Amino acid sequence: MNKAQFVELVQKNGEYKTKAEAEAAIKAFTGAVTEALVAKEDVSLVGFGSFAAALQKGKSGTVPGTTKTYTTQDKMVPKFKAGKGLKDRVAAGK
């Protein structure tokens, strides 16, 4: 599903009058989640899931086929854990 199709789905499910309103709602949601994760706060939506910012440790390794080595830095990455309600609905195919 691409963004335009998702906007139409949100318009239908959210009963928005226009696609612009639905797109504004999507932008508001993603902006709010992003802002919370940047502030290292978790966002939990009961029945849907939780968004969290987690520290991903750096690693070192060797480039295959060569003797070159590399190291990566520690960084914060977004994580999503699906809630029971979402898992159950997806498993049921509804």
N, C-alpha and C positions, 0 to 999 in steps of 0.2 A: 504494500500500500504506500503510495507516495503522499506528499504533504497535501496536495489538493484534494485527494480522496479522503484523507484523514480529516481535513477541515469540513468536508461535506458530512462525514459521519458525526462529527461533534455538533454540527449545526442541527442535524436530525435528532440526535439523542439529547442535546441540551435545549432543544426547542428554541434556537436562536432564529430571529427573523431573517438575518442576512449572513452571508459567508464572512463578511468583514467582522461582525460581532463574534462569530465562532473563532476566527483567527486571532482576534484580540484576547479572547479567553485563553487560548492555547499559549499565546505569548506571555500573558500574565502568569500562568501556571509555571511555564518553564523558567521564566525570569525569577520568580519567587523561589523555586527550588534551587536554581543556580546561586542566587544570593545567599541562601541558607547554607549551602555546601561550601561556598567560599569562606563563610564565617565559621566553618567547621561545626555546624549544627546539623543534627539528624532531622529528617522529615519523615514522620510515620503517618500513613494513611491506613487506618484499620480496615482489614478486609482486602486491601489492594497490595500494600507492600511498604517498604521503607527505603529511603535514599540516605546514603551516608558518605562522608569523605573519609577515605582510609589511606594510611601511609603505605606506599609500595616501596619496599627496600630496593636499593640499587644492587646490581649484580655485576660480576665480572665473568668473562668467558673468552673463548678463542673462536676466531672466525674459521669456519670449516674449510679445510683444504689449504690453509695457510698457517703461519706461525704468529700472525697478528693477534693481539689481545685487545679487549675493550672493557670498559667499566661504565656503568650507568649510575646516575645520581639517584638518591632517594627522592620521591615525589608523591604528592597527594593525588589520588585518583577517585573518581566517583564510583560508588557501588550501589547496586539495587538488589534487594532481596524481596522476592514475591511473597505476599501474604497467603494465608490458607484459603481465603475466599477466591482469590485470583487463580491459585493452583487448582482448586477444585473445579472452577468453571472451565478452565482450559482443558483439564483432564476429561471432563464430561463432553467436551466439544460443543458447548453452547455459547 
